[in-house]
Structure formats: C-alpha cells, structure tokens
Amino acid sequence: MGINLIRMLLDQGHGVRSYDIAPFSYPEAGQIDVLQGDIRDRSLHDRAFDGVDVVVHCAAALPLWEPEEIMSTNVDGTRALLETAQAKGISRFIHISSTAVYGIPDHHPLVEEDAMHGVGPYGESKVRAEEVCGEARLTGLCLPVLRPKSFVGPERLGAFELLYDFACDGHGFPVLGSGNNRYQLLDVEDLNRAVLLCATLEREVVNDTFNVGAERFGSLRESFQAVLDRAGHGKRVIGIPAGPAIAVLRVLEALGLSPLYKWIYETAGKDSFVSVEKIRTRLGWQPEHSNEEALVRNYEWYLANRETISARTGVTHRVPWKRGALRLLRWVI
C-alpha cells in the first residue's frame, strides 16, 4: 500500500516522508524524505513528525509474525504514534485498520457498526488498535479509520503470489469448497483514493470509520478464474472439500508448514463482503476496479517482475510467502 500511495501523492504534487522499518528500495527514493526505523522507537518521532500535516498510519506486523511482535507493533506502536501526533498538534491522523476486525462473520454485508471479534493475534491486535484510536479521537484528534478488504495491485505479493505462480506455469488453482461463495477484494488504487479523500475533505465528514471494498465482485471462483484465463493455459479453478482441507491446514499451520493462517482458511470458502455505502455517500468515494480487474492488473505486474520476485521470500506482502507443504500442490493440481 505504502509505495502505491507515495506514487499517487507525488503525482499530485504533495511532499512525502516515508517512515518504515524496511529499507526504501524503490526508484522514488530521491523524490521523498526517507526515514528508516521502527514506529515504536520514540527517539525517531521528532524526525518523523517534523513538518507533517497529515499522518497515514499503515505500518503493521502481519499475521505470520510472532504474536508478541504483532501486539507490540500494532497496538503499542499505534499508541506511541498517536501520543506523539497529539503532542505535536498534528491536524489529521488516518489509521489503516482491516476487515479482519469482524472475525469470521455470521451475516453479510458487514457494516461499520457490527461487533468486532478479532481472530488470532493479528485480528485481536487490529481490534485493540482501533480502540486506541477511538480514545485519541475523543480528545479532539481528527482520526479517520479505514477498514479495507484484502487489497491487490502492483507490488503486492504475499498469498496472492501462489495464484500467480500456478497460473503462469500452467497449473489449475484450488479453492476451498465450490468456490461459489461471494468474496470481495479491493484494488490498492481505489484504497489510496479513499485515503486521499480522508486527508482532504472536511474534518466533520471524515472523522469516522469506513469500510472499503470493491463494488463489483462475484464469487471467488470467478475472480481467480480471471487470472487463469489471462495466463492462457486453459486451466480451471478446482474446488476441494472444505472440511478435510481446513483440518489439514490447521495442522500445517500449527507445525509451521503453511503460510496460510486461520482467518484466511476459515473465511476463504465462505461469503466475505462489506457494505461500502457509508464511504460512498459520506465521502463520494467510487471504486474503479472490480475483483477481476484488480487481480489481473496485479498479475500483469507479477509477470513483468517475476524474475526478481522469485529470489525473495518472507513474511510481508512485499515478497512471496514461504510455502512450506503447499509447494506440493503444484504436482497434484
């Protein structure tokens, strides 16, 4: 998300500072102010917040990290940033949350007023981080909170790299159950346009919590099939029995042999979509990309960068995830 937002901001003539624990290895490094460091390191906050009007907080420890790091980064790190922002009189602080705060839903579409039930350390940390944001908002800070669905676009890999790799090499791709469940994604460009609205519209309009997701989406099978069709090998999405597959994935996760975590495999075979009526009516936000368009756009970027991508693995969305036992799927699908 961060590099795509930076590119959008630069295109519109804004000054940008990046504050990230990872090295900034993109061509735009010479066009922005780069600060590398941990958001929990308060000794860097004077430098980070100097001259800033609006903060966009999208730093997070992701689900594959250790539970202690997830809680410390996502909750304590958010609290530390908010306390510095308040002390320095920052005018607006945009917090990027997640629809993971809704847990495993029992109804659809999900709306912003629904109860929050975080699943696993990551989901729990996102719930607690929102609670910290709510406390800061009560003190007078303008604090828009965005809850995006899983978003895709240039530079995005993580679990989606499995789909792109299978498609590129002429394999089918498995889904849990029939794959006919309605599943909403989001293009990163549409997400970042929501961020810009939160940064520029009137305070009383944006000082709230908003779901963000594609408006045009169908089943998970249809979304993934669009990528397989673009690959041109004539392969199809293949449904596998959900119950046995989830049981196996639970064991593999416990043994550290799968990058897929509970919230992914417990929701992938079920309907998963949120209402975006609030952000549409309040902010005038209108998404441009459907599920299929977002996935294919990301696949095109993957094809152009596959040689450099394949040499890296890790636990962030910038790189492919280590597949563990899932690498065997290539030989049976």
VOPAGU-2260 file (C-alpha; in pm, 1 decimal, decimal comma):
REM VOPAGU-2260
SITE   aa  ch    i         X         Y         Z
SITE  MET   A    0       0,0       0,0       0,0
SITE  GLY   A    1     268,7     246,1     102,4
SITE  ILE   A    2     463,5     266,2    -223,4
SITE  ASN   A    3     144,4     296,4    -429,3
SITE  LEU   A    4      21,5     575,9    -203,8
SITE  ILE   A    5     356,1     754,0    -230,1
SITE  ARG   A    6     340,3     739,5    -609,1
SITE  MET   A    7     -13,3     878,1    -609,5
SITE  LEU   A    8      83,2    1160,9    -373,1
SITE  LEU   A    9     388,7    1252,3    -580,7
SITE  ASP   A   10     176,2    1263,5    -894,8
SITE  GLN   A   11     -44,3    1519,6    -721,7
SITE  GLY   A   12     247,7    1736,0    -607,8
SITE  HIS   A   13     249,4    1654,3    -237,2
SITE  GLY   A   14     558,0    1638,1     -19,3
SITE  VAL   A   15     602,2    1291,1     131,6
SITE  ARG   A   16     801,0    1132,6     411,8
SITE  SER   A   17     822,1     752,6     440,6
SITE  TYR   A   18     871,7     609,3     791,0
SITE  ASP   A   19     922,8     235,0     757,0
SITE  ILE   A   20    1122,3     -37,1     926,5
SITE  ALA   A   21    1215,5    -181,8     586,1
SITE  PRO   A   22    1466,2     -17,3     350,4
SITE  PHE   A   23    1307,4     205,6      87,0
SITE  SER   A   24    1437,5      35,7    -225,7
SITE  TYR   A   25    1213,4     198,7    -484,6
SITE  PRO   A   26    1315,7     442,8    -762,4
SITE  GLU   A   27    1121,5     723,2    -591,2
SITE  ALA   A   28    1371,1     739,1    -302,0
SITE  GLY   A   29    1522,9    1059,2    -437,9
SITE  GLN   A   30    1183,7    1230,9    -457,9
SITE  ILE   A   31    1078,6    1185,9     -94,9
SITE  ASP   A   32    1220,6    1212,6     256,9
SITE  VAL   A   33    1305,7     859,7     375,1
SITE  LEU   A   34    1324,5     766,3     741,8
SITE  GLN   A   35    1401,2     403,0     818,4
SITE  GLY   A   36    1310,3     282,8    1164,9
SITE  ASP   A   37    1062,2     116,7    1396,6
SITE  ILE   A   38     743,3     307,2    1475,5
SITE  ARG   A   39     786,9     202,5    1839,9
SITE  ASP   A   40    1118,1     391,3    1861,2
SITE  ARG   A   41    1007,7     721,8    2011,6
SITE  SER   A   42    1355,8     866,3    1963,4
SITE  LEU   A   43    1272,3     884,9    1590,5
SITE  HIS   A   44     936,7    1055,3    1634,4
SITE  ASP   A   45    1065,5    1413,6    1633,5
SITE  ARG   A   46    1224,2    1347,6    1296,6
SITE  ALA   A   47     923,1    1152,6    1169,4
SITE  PHE   A   48     663,7    1417,2    1254,3
SITE  ASP   A   49     864,5    1728,6    1170,6
SITE  GLY   A   50     669,2    1947,5     929,5
SITE  VAL   A   51     391,5    1693,0     879,2
SITE  ASP   A   52      27,4    1793,4     832,3
SITE  VAL   A   53    -132,4    1451,6     780,1
SITE  VAL   A   54     -19,2    1109,4     901,7
SITE  VAL   A   55    -125,8     792,1     718,9
SITE  HIS   A   56     -58,5     503,3     954,9
SITE  CYS   A   57     -42,0     179,3     755,6
SITE  ALA   A   58     253,2      17,1     934,4
SITE  ALA   A   59     170,9    -321,0    1087,3
SITE  ALA   A   60     318,2    -654,5    1185,1
SITE  LEU   A   61     135,1    -909,3     970,4
SITE  PRO   A   62     -18,8   -1242,6    1076,4
SITE  LEU   A   63     291,9   -1450,8    1001,2
SITE  TRP   A   64     495,3   -1259,3    1260,9
SITE  GLU   A   65     535,0   -1375,6    1618,7
SITE  PRO   A   66     228,8   -1296,6    1835,4
SITE  GLU   A   67     427,0   -1075,1    2073,1
SITE  GLU   A   68     560,9    -867,4    1782,9
SITE  ILE   A   69     214,5    -834,2    1633,3
SITE  MET   A   70      65,3    -699,8    1954,7
SITE  SER   A   71     361,5    -475,6    2031,4
SITE  THR   A   72     378,7    -323,1    1683,4
SITE  ASN   A   73       9,5    -294,9    1602,8
SITE  VAL   A   74    -115,3    -181,1    1943,1
SITE  ASP   A   75     176,8     -23,7    2128,1
SITE  GLY   A   76     320,1     119,7    1806,9
SITE  THR   A   77     -12,7     278,8    1718,8
SITE  ARG   A   78     -43,9     423,0    2068,5
SITE  ALA   A   79     306,4     567,7    2050,9
SITE  LEU   A   80     238,9     736,7    1716,4
SITE  LEU   A   81     -90,2     877,3    1839,4
SITE  GLU   A   82      64,0    1021,4    2154,5
SITE  THR   A   83     335,2    1194,5    1950,4
SITE  ALA   A   84      80,7    1319,9    1697,7
SITE  GLN   A   85    -128,4    1472,4    1974,9
SITE  ALA   A   86     175,0    1626,4    2144,0
SITE  LYS   A   87     286,6    1787,5    1817,1
SITE  GLY   A   88     -56,3    1913,9    1715,7
SITE  ILE   A   89     -91,5    1701,1    1402,4
SITE  SER   A   90    -413,8    1802,4    1230,5
SITE  ARG   A   91    -518,9    1464,5    1093,5
SITE  PHE   A   92    -420,2    1100,8    1154,5
SITE  ILE   A   93    -554,8     835,1     914,9
SITE  HIS   A   94    -544,1     482,8    1056,5
SITE  ILE   A   95    -549,9     183,4     820,5
SITE  SER   A   96    -728,3     -98,5    1000,1
SITE  SER   A   97    -868,4    -416,6     842,4
SITE  THR   A   98   -1193,1    -604,0     791,1
SITE  ALA   A   99   -1020,8    -872,4     999,5
SITE  VAL   A  100   -1173,2    -686,7    1297,5
SITE  TYR   A  101   -1506,6    -851,3    1209,1
SITE  GLY   A  102   -1366,0   -1200,1    1267,0
SITE  ILE   A  103   -1548,5   -1486,9    1098,6
SITE  PRO   A  104   -1885,8   -1328,2    1013,0
SITE  ASP   A  105   -2231,3   -1478,7    1053,8
SITE  HIS   A  106   -2404,9   -1233,8     816,4
SITE  HIS   A  107   -2342,2   -1011,0     512,5
SITE  PRO   A  108   -2287,4    -742,7     415,5
SITE  LEU   A  109   -2084,8    -628,1     715,2
SITE  VAL   A  110   -2138,2    -269,5     823,6
SITE  GLU   A  111   -1921,5     -42,7    1034,3
SITE  GLU   A  112   -2148,7     -74,0    1337,2
SITE  ASP   A  113   -2110,9    -454,0    1355,1
SITE  ALA   A  114   -1934,0    -600,7    1656,5
SITE  MET   A  115   -1559,5    -658,6    1635,2
SITE  HIS   A  116   -1426,2   -1009,3    1703,7
SITE  GLY   A  117   -1060,9   -1042,8    1610,9
SITE  VAL   A  118    -940,4   -1389,5    1508,7
SITE  GLY   A  119    -585,0   -1472,9    1616,4
SITE  PRO   A  120    -319,1   -1225,7    1729,7
SITE  TYR   A  121    -344,6   -1013,4    1414,6
SITE  GLY   A  122    -722,1    -972,7    1426,5
SITE  GLU   A  123    -712,2    -909,0    1800,8
SITE  SER   A  124    -437,8    -650,3    1756,7
SITE  LYS   A  125    -639,3    -465,2    1493,6
SITE  VAL   A  126    -939,3    -451,1    1727,2
SITE  ARG   A  127    -726,5    -316,0    2010,5
SITE  ALA   A  128    -556,3     -65,3    1782,4
SITE  GLU   A  129    -897,1      69,7    1681,8
SITE  GLU   A  130    -985,1     102,9    2048,8
SITE  VAL   A  131    -670,3     310,7    2099,9
SITE  CYS   A  132    -769,9     524,9    1801,0
SITE  GLY   A  133   -1117,1     571,9    1948,4
SITE  GLU   A  134    -966,0     704,3    2269,7
SITE  ALA   A  135    -749,5     951,6    2075,9
SITE  ARG   A  136   -1046,9    1068,2    1868,6
SITE  LEU   A  137   -1231,4    1155,3    2189,5
SITE  THR   A  138    -950,6    1400,8    2278,7
SITE  GLY   A  139   -1019,5    1600,0    1959,8
SITE  LEU   A  140    -781,9    1446,8    1704,0
SITE  CYS   A  141    -934,6    1409,2    1357,4
SITE  LEU   A  142    -890,3    1036,5    1307,6
SITE  PRO   A  143   -1044,2     865,2    1004,5
SITE  VAL   A  144   -1024,5     484,3    1024,1
SITE  LEU   A  145   -1035,5     276,4     705,4
SITE  ARG   A  146   -1117,5     -95,5     710,2
SITE  PRO   A  147   -1007,8    -231,2     370,1
SITE  LYS   A  148   -1081,7    -574,5     233,2
SITE  SER   A  149    -775,0    -769,1     115,7
SITE  PHE   A  150    -627,4    -542,9    -149,3
SITE  VAL   A  151    -417,2    -618,7    -454,6
SITE  GLY   A  152    -220,3    -420,1    -706,4
SITE  PRO   A  153     137,0    -352,0    -820,9
SITE  GLU   A  154     399,7    -457,6    -564,3
SITE  ARG   A  155     152,6    -683,0    -377,5
SITE  LEU   A  156     251,3   -1047,5    -329,1
SITE  GLY   A  157     202,7   -1248,7     -10,2
SITE  ALA   A  158     -53,3   -1526,7     -51,0
SITE  PHE   A  159    -160,5   -1398,3    -394,8
SITE  GLU   A  160     176,9   -1499,8    -537,6
SITE  LEU   A  161      60,8   -1862,7    -511,0
SITE  LEU   A  162    -222,8   -1793,3    -755,4
SITE  TYR   A  163       0,2   -1602,6    -997,2
SITE  ASP   A  164     275,5   -1864,1    -991,8
SITE  PHE   A  165      32,8   -2150,2   -1055,6
SITE  ALA   A  166    -137,4   -1956,8   -1335,7
SITE  CYS   A  167     187,5   -1858,0   -1505,0
SITE  ASP   A  168     321,7   -2214,4   -1507,4
SITE  GLY   A  169       2,5   -2368,7   -1641,3
SITE  HIS   A  170    -149,7   -2520,7   -1327,3
SITE  GLY   A  171    -507,3   -2504,2   -1206,2
SITE  PHE   A  172    -572,5   -2337,9    -871,2
SITE  PRO   A  173    -751,7   -2486,2    -567,8
SITE  VAL   A  174   -1027,8   -2319,3    -368,3
SITE  LEU   A  175   -1198,5   -2441,4     -53,4
SITE  GLY   A  176   -1540,4   -2584,7    -126,6
SITE  SER   A  177   -1713,1   -2499,7    -452,9
SITE  GLY   A  178   -1559,8   -2153,3    -481,4
SITE  ASN   A  179   -1905,5   -2011,3    -548,3
SITE  ASN   A  180   -1902,7   -1801,9    -233,1
SITE  ARG   A  181   -1914,1   -1425,3    -287,4
SITE  TYR   A  182   -1575,7   -1282,4    -194,1
SITE  GLN   A  183   -1485,3    -914,9    -212,4
SITE  LEU   A  184   -1135,4    -780,9    -274,5
SITE  LEU   A  185   -1006,6    -427,1    -338,6
SITE  ASP   A  186    -761,9    -261,8    -575,1
SITE  VAL   A  187    -487,6     -67,7    -395,3
SITE  GLU   A  188    -550,9     230,7    -621,9
SITE  ASP   A  189    -910,7     250,5    -500,7
SITE  LEU   A  190    -794,0     219,5    -140,5
SITE  ASN   A  191    -545,3     502,5    -180,9
SITE  ARG   A  192    -807,0     727,8    -337,4
SITE  ALA   A  193   -1009,1     670,1     -18,8
SITE  VAL   A  194    -703,1     776,9     181,5
SITE  LEU   A  195    -676,9    1098,8     -19,9
SITE  LEU   A  196   -1040,8    1179,8      46,1
SITE  CYS   A  197    -985,0    1127,4     418,8
SITE  ALA   A  198    -685,2    1359,5     400,3
SITE  THR   A  199    -855,0    1643,4     214,0
SITE  LEU   A  200   -1228,8    1655,4     286,4
SITE  GLU   A  201   -1384,4    1847,5     574,1
SITE  ARG   A  202   -1299,0    1726,8     923,0
SITE  GLU   A  203   -1659,4    1665,7    1026,8
SITE  VAL   A  204   -1714,3    1444,6     719,5
SITE  VAL   A  205   -1411,0    1217,1     751,4
SITE  ASN   A  206   -1374,6    1183,9    1129,1
SITE  ASP   A  207   -1531,4     838,6    1136,0
SITE  THR   A  208   -1479,5     471,1    1044,1
SITE  PHE   A  209   -1532,3     340,8     689,4
SITE  ASN   A  210   -1531,4       3,1     515,4
SITE  VAL   A  211   -1350,3      -4,9     180,5
SITE  GLY   A  212   -1400,9    -277,5     -79,7
SITE  ALA   A  213   -1468,1    -343,8    -445,8
SITE  GLU   A  214   -1821,7    -263,9    -557,3
SITE  ARG   A  215   -1814,4    -509,7    -848,7
SITE  PHE   A  216   -1730,9    -860,4    -734,9
SITE  GLY   A  217   -1866,8   -1209,6    -768,6
SITE  SER   A  218   -1754,2   -1548,6    -648,1
SITE  LEU   A  219   -1401,8   -1642,8    -550,9
SITE  ARG   A  220   -1406,5   -1893,6    -837,8
SITE  GLU   A  221   -1486,8   -1619,1   -1090,4
SITE  SER   A  222   -1218,1   -1388,8    -950,7
SITE  PHE   A  223    -939,1   -1647,7    -960,7
SITE  GLN   A  224   -1053,4   -1784,1   -1296,7
SITE  ALA   A  225    -993,8   -1440,2   -1448,6
SITE  VAL   A  226    -623,3   -1479,5   -1371,5
SITE  LEU   A  227    -608,6   -1834,2   -1509,9
SITE  ASP   A  228    -782,9   -1713,8   -1826,5
SITE  ARG   A  229    -531,2   -1430,8   -1864,4
SITE  ALA   A  230    -248,9   -1685,9   -1831,0
SITE  GLY   A  231    -388,1   -1861,7   -2137,4
SITE  HIS   A  232    -319,5   -2226,5   -2049,8
SITE  GLY   A  233    -684,2   -2332,0   -2039,7
SITE  LYS   A  234    -666,0   -2424,3   -1671,0
SITE  ARG   A  235    -956,7   -2404,2   -1428,7
SITE  VAL   A  236   -1023,7   -2331,9   -1064,5
SITE  ILE   A  237   -1058,3   -2661,8    -878,2
SITE  GLY   A  238   -1282,9   -2699,4    -573,7
SITE  ILE   A  239   -1159,3   -2920,3    -290,3
SITE  PRO   A  240   -1368,0   -3042,6       7,0
SITE  ALA   A  241   -1355,4   -2763,2     263,1
SITE  GLY   A  242   -1380,1   -2966,5     583,1
SITE  PRO   A  243   -1083,3   -3200,3     527,0
SITE  ALA   A  244    -874,0   -2923,1     370,4
SITE  ILE   A  245    -927,7   -2689,1     666,2
SITE  ALA   A  246    -839,0   -2968,5     908,5
SITE  VAL   A  247    -512,8   -3025,9     722,3
SITE  LEU   A  248    -437,5   -2652,5     708,4
SITE  ARG   A  249    -487,9   -2622,1    1083,1
SITE  VAL   A  250    -231,0   -2894,1    1143,5
SITE  LEU   A  251      14,9   -2748,0     892,5
SITE  GLU   A  252     -19,7   -2402,1    1048,7
SITE  ALA   A  253      44,2   -2545,2    1396,2
SITE  LEU   A  254     356,8   -2720,5    1265,2
SITE  GLY   A  255     479,8   -2409,5    1085,2
SITE  LEU   A  256     447,9   -2580,8     746,8
SITE  SER   A  257     195,6   -2346,0     582,8
SITE  PRO   A  258     188,6   -1967,6     534,3
SITE  LEU   A  259    -192,8   -1965,9     548,8
SITE  TYR   A  260    -333,9   -1857,2     883,6
SITE  LYS   A  261    -673,0   -1914,9    1041,5
SITE  TRP   A  262    -850,2   -1603,3     919,6
SITE  ILE   A  263    -759,3   -1689,2     557,7
SITE  TYR   A  264    -861,2   -2054,3     552,5
SITE  GLU   A  265   -1163,7   -2013,1     778,8
SITE  THR   A  266   -1313,6   -1740,8     556,1
SITE  ALA   A  267   -1188,8   -1834,9     206,5
SITE  GLY   A  268   -1472,1   -2082,5     148,7
SITE  LYS   A  269   -1746,7   -1855,5     282,4
SITE  ASP   A  270   -1913,5   -1533,7     174,0
SITE  SER   A  271   -1699,8   -1235,0     271,4
SITE  PHE   A  272   -1804,6    -883,8     181,3
SITE  VAL   A  273   -1868,8    -549,1     343,3
SITE  SER   A  274   -2103,8    -263,9     269,1
SITE  VAL   A  275   -1933,7      41,6     117,8
SITE  GLU   A  276   -2248,2     253,1     126,7
SITE  LYS   A  277   -2117,2     473,7     407,2
SITE  ILE   A  278   -1794,3     577,4     233,5
SITE  ARG   A  279   -1977,6     625,5     -95,5
SITE  THR   A  280   -2245,6     852,0      46,4
SITE  ARG   A  281   -2033,0    1038,6     301,9
SITE  LEU   A  282   -1709,0    1085,6     107,8
SITE  GLY   A  283   -1825,8    1044,4    -251,6
SITE  TRP   A  284   -1579,8     757,6    -298,6
SITE  GLN   A  285   -1638,6     536,2    -602,0
SITE  PRO   A  286   -1415,8     233,1    -670,9
SITE  GLU   A  287   -1297,8     192,5   -1028,6
SITE  HIS   A  288   -1178,4    -168,7   -1029,6
SITE  SER   A  289   -1366,3    -496,2    -994,6
SITE  ASN   A  290   -1220,7    -803,4    -824,7
SITE  GLU   A  291   -1119,5    -948,6   -1159,7
SITE  GLU   A  292    -964,5    -624,7   -1285,3
SITE  ALA   A  293    -762,6    -581,4    -965,9
SITE  LEU   A  294    -628,9    -938,9    -974,1
SITE  VAL   A  295    -539,9    -927,9   -1343,8
SITE  ARG   A  296    -372,1    -587,2   -1301,9
SITE  ASN   A  297    -162,3    -733,0   -1022,0
SITE  TYR   A  298     -87,2   -1042,1   -1232,1
SITE  GLU   A  299      42,9    -821,7   -1513,7
SITE  TRP   A  300     282,1    -658,5   -1267,4
SITE  TYR   A  301     385,5   -1004,3   -1144,2
SITE  LEU   A  302     467,9   -1119,4   -1498,2
SITE  ALA   A  303     682,8    -811,8   -1557,4
SITE  ASN   A  304     877,0    -865,9   -1233,5
SITE  ARG   A  305     874,4   -1243,2   -1185,1
SITE  GLU   A  306    1248,7   -1295,5   -1221,7
SITE  THR   A  307    1333,9   -1065,5    -932,5
SITE  ILE   A  308    1033,6   -1173,3    -725,2
SITE  SER   A  309    1123,6   -1542,9    -720,3
SITE  ALA   A  310    1452,3   -1482,3    -539,7
SITE  ARG   A  311    1284,4   -1346,1    -226,2
SITE  THR   A  312    1056,2   -1487,7      41,4
SITE  GLY   A  313     945,3   -1355,4     377,4
SITE  VAL   A  314     650,7   -1261,7     597,5
SITE  THR   A  315     542,5    -929,7     444,4
SITE  HIS   A  316     317,1    -854,4     148,6
SITE  ARG   A  317     615,4    -721,3     -47,7
SITE  VAL   A  318     755,8   -1069,2    -111,2
SITE  PRO   A  319     623,9   -1422,7    -175,3
SITE  TRP   A  320     546,9   -1617,0     140,9
SITE  LYS   A  321     738,8   -1934,1     219,3
SITE  ARG   A  322     508,3   -2209,6     100,1
SITE  GLY   A  323     608,4   -2499,0     321,8
SITE  ALA   A  324     397,0   -2805,4     245,0
SITE  LEU   A  325     183,9   -2606,4      -0,3
SITE  ARG   A  326     459,4   -2636,6    -260,8
SITE  LEU   A  327     335,9   -2992,7    -315,9
SITE  LEU   A  328      10,4   -2861,0    -460,4
SITE  ARG   A  329     188,3   -2779,8    -784,4
SITE  TRP   A  330     227,5   -3150,6    -852,4
SITE  VAL   A  331    -134,3   -3250,3    -794,2
SITE  ILE   A  332    -331,5   -2955,0    -934,6
